[in-house]
Amino acid sequence: MTQFSPTQFRNNFPLLHLKIDNKALIYFDNAATTQKPQCVLKAINHYYQYQNANVHRASHYLSSEATTAFEEAREKVRAFINAGSTKEVIWTKGTTESINLVSQSLGLDHLTEGDEIVLSESEHHANIVPWQIVAQKMGVTIRVLPLTKFGTIDISNIETIINAKTKIVAIAHVSNVLGKINPIETVINRAKKVGALTLIDGAQAIAHLTIDVQKLDCDFYVFSAHKVFGPTGVGVLYGKEAILNTMQPYQSGGEMIKTVSFYKPTTFNALPFKFEAGTANISSIVAFAKTIDFIKPYIQESIDYSEYEKQITRYCYQQLASIKGVTFISEGTPDIPVLSFTLNGHHNHDVASMLDSYGIAVRAGHHCAMPLMEYLTISGCIRVSLAPYNTYEEIDIMINAIHNIVSNENFIDSNNTAQENVRTSLNEITLDSIIEKFSKIKGWDNRHREIMLLGKTLTRLNKAERRDEYLIKGCESLAWLKIEKTERNTFLLSADSDAKIIRGLLVIVLSAYNGKTAEEIKQFTIEEYFSKLGLLQHLSPSRGNGLRAIVETIKRTVK
Ligand code: PLP
């Protein structure tokens, strides 16, 4: 492999040339999903144009073409993770489904009351909730490995937590929030000593580390193709053949059977097909083989590629650390380019939405790791996750943008409470004035600024009014909505949120509904209003849904 060139590597990814509102996209949400190289896009197209047929089911030419490509992909994955046999590589639709498969199939058969499952504090919900469901059904206790201040699993008390009662240990190779490599070898060894099975969630590791499942000697290793530059909708469950053979199918139907009869017991197919009920995501699986051809030489063979990844991680970490108010959620530079922090005085969602207005995609919130947020006693954080197609220049642009956010504190003031703030009466902000203003605004950055300014005009609820009963369900940030009926049968709405962007959106919604009767509220077509303001195209689906959650709460409540 020749020397790694980030520019050449980047040129493989057409989406990275995208401009949003005339600004170059800066994609720093790679831990959520990576972008796809041209060869993968081509492979999907090629499959549908020249190979499309169902696999394993017919003797015609196309089916044989598709089946060959499908099984070649399995072999590619086997080699990619050094599994002993393709029987140990099961297609799923992602990490989540792989974990559900193991937890349902193994959990329900192999667990009895009093057993214990061991997880860690930093697990993704995908590696918590499936076990909670099984644990509840089977009367099993979940024990949780704590973390060190550096964000890795703390093994100092491992012998107490992983003990004779432990039947399954399921932990992430690398946390999706902390970006630190866990001491999984130690955990696997300890689990073996007590006869417990091990599942390693490799969702975040797969794009950054060379995985050798035989060397790790874990019982299961799971990951998603989309996190390693492959298509969405494809996941892998690696499992040791001997263990998979003892497990019951997870889902049933076509493909996973040997014989079906109304008069004799149905018999199941051999591995790996026993666990692959129904038609798989064939096109994406075939394209995943091309992904591996493309990415394996980088991840597993190029020291320069890994070195570049480490360098941009270090650089980004140092630059972020130099910003006043940035607090990392754990100590030390992450092992993979996942950097999580909070910015003092700024709501995480405000920082993310402000960066979005610069064309920079990062993520804010709990990152599907609510127990970790609880453990760290934070409500959420901002996560910047890089890939080797990202550049120093992009990092610099983000750092400048964060500096601007910090220094513009006076423009959009910080989390003042109602008492502290100068308030503009909501009455001065009318629906017509908002439509009028937005009709003159071009570009999302200006719209975003206007929403933030509108947020300043919201009359805040006082602390006593921020009651649980007023919490809007379905909104990603905490938001409260108080609805009162007046003597004239109209409604008086007041609301609040810790996030400035949500406060702005609340002003927009409230201006449409405040002072109206139930009938008028029901008649009003809010979608049209949002679309006039150019809102829905730019708000993330969750925040978009949050906007809808506000509307639905109002419509449901007013009578
Ligand atoms: N586990 C970890 C550590 C993850 O980061 C993710 C996704 O972010 C998942 C599991 C779930 O992956 P998927 O949504 O592809 O099933």
Residues whose N, C-alpha, C, O or C-beta is under 5 A from the ligand:
A	BS01	PLP	A31 A32 G94 T95 T96 E97 H124 A126 A172 V174 N176 D201 A203 Q204 S224
